[in-house]
Structure formats: C-alpha cells, structure tokens
Amino acid sequence: MKNIRICDTHNDFLTELKVCEIEDYINRCEECGVEIISASYWSSERDEAKIEEELTNRSNALRLASKNYLLHIEDLWWVKNKEKLKFLLDLKPFSCSLTWNFDNALAGGSKESGGLTMWGERCLKELIESDIVVDLAHLNRKSFYQVARLLKNKLYCSHTGFYGVKRHKRNLTDKQIDMIVKSGGFIGLFFYDKCLQANDKVESLNKMNRASLKLGGGQFNIDDIVKSLNYFTLRWGFDNIGIGSDFYGIENYPKGLENYEDFPNLLNALVKEGYNLNQIDKIFYTNFKNIML
C-alpha cells in the first residue's frame, strides 16, 4: 500500500461513526494510503433539531484529525431560511449537494421530478460566492441542467455511475458527462451495485475490444468497477475520473474491494486490463487534487 495514493470523493463515515471513533478511522485510512477523503454528513434522515449540533461536533472532529479530509454535506433539505443558510456558510464545508434522492425546497432529487426553486437558486448563488463546491450528485436530470448552467466553475459530481452501463436514474447520461468533462470538471465513480452491475445488453459497448466489457450477471465484484472505468476512459480519457466509493453509504460492497486495504486488488485488475500506473494514479488520486483543490 505504500506506493498507492488514494483520494475518495465520497465516504459517509462522518455520518455513521460515533464522534469518538472518527480520529481512529482517519488514522487507519491514512495507513492505507488515503491522503484525501470528502467526508459526507448525510442529513436526509437526521433529526432536523439536531443537525446543526451534529454538524458542528462532527466537522470539528474531522478538522482536528486531518487537514486533508474535507467536509461534505449531502442534502440541504434543512436549509429553509436565512438563518440556516448563514449557519451553513459559516461552517465552510468543502462541498454540498442540494438534494438526496427526493425533491426538497431547493431542487429535485433523482427519484422525483422537481426543478431548481427560487430559494434553491438563491442558496446556489451564496454557495458559489462563498467558494463552496456544488456537488451535482443526486440531482434529477431537470435540476442537473438548471444548476449546471448557473455554475461558472468546473462541474463536480462526487459519486455516481454511468447510464450507458446501467440504466438507473442516479447515473449520469453521456450528455451529462460531456458537460462535466468539457468544463474541466470531475466525476467520482461509486461502488453501488444497483447502479454498476451492467445491463445484459448495451448496444454502445459492442464495438469495444477490452475483454472486461463483456457483460453478464454474477456476484458484484471488482470486474463491475473495471467495466465502468473502461466505459468512461474509452470515451473521455483519464483526466476527469476518480473514485467516490460511497463507503458507509452502501450495503453491498464489491467482492474484493470492501475497504481501502483492498485497493491493490483494483490496481492489479486495472493493470491486467491494460492501464498503466500513471493512468491508475490519476484515477485513484491525482485528478481530484489537480482539478478540485
């Protein structure tokens, strides 16, 4: 692991672990070569009355434990007025996503059909002015395009899959990927089985010659991660893609890639696939650092 550098653009440990466990977890991650994590506080199913206290305590623990581990807030449903917005801006997270899977007072989530609201647009402008990165993950198509057109910076999606591999509402279409890549932005591939296990037949992949693009069923494993990386890199190259694992936010981890200690397994699979070490380092680490920091 000493030669592997890892940046993970989405890990929910900040939500799931006790505050007293955060420092120990970060130390273990660093021992595995994890230099940067976007640590997500997932607010969707939290008690609204406790969110500000939880965010304060957890963000303080995160910042005390590591300067390189970044605060992300997933779903701003609770930001309903100027006071809540001020608290958010004063907290100075690295990034925020406006929604989770469902519509809220700001925008439309991936499972519903709402769009960017007037209040959402105001919040969006405040985030931009405060240099807080707006994460496009979990927005439905309508809200994605509405938000993307207002963003002046490089577009960012911390954790997603690709609709060309698996037809799922959470996944980015080729058109959405084109927008992000053309902006010079970044996309993190997550390890969510329901969005990555490929469809039985994908017409656009038929002409590809990499062996792992052969589709089929079976247990969710590293091959599914490689298939999605192949899909992206064969079309858009190696400069805008990284890893946003969604560790602690998913139930079924890919076999052989269940924690950071298993990243050598993914590295070996990619080398076998024909990736060189520079390309792998871009995916594992360098792209996010160069683009977003």
Secondary structure, 3 states (H helix, E strand, C coil): CCCCCEEEEEECHHHHCCHHHHHHHHHHHHHCCEEEEEEEEECCCCCHHHHHHHHHHHHHHHHHHCCCEEEEEECCCCCCCHHHHHHHHHHCCCEEECCCCCCCCCCCECCCCCCCCHHHHHHHHHHHHCCCEEECCCECHHHHHHHHHHCCCCCEEEEECECCCCCCCCCECHHHHHHHHHCCCEEEECCCHHHHCCCCCCHHHCCCCCHHHCCCCCCCEHHHHHHHHHHHHHHHCCCCEEECCCECCCCCCCECCCCHHHHHHHHHHHHHHCCCHHHHHHHHHHHHHHHHC
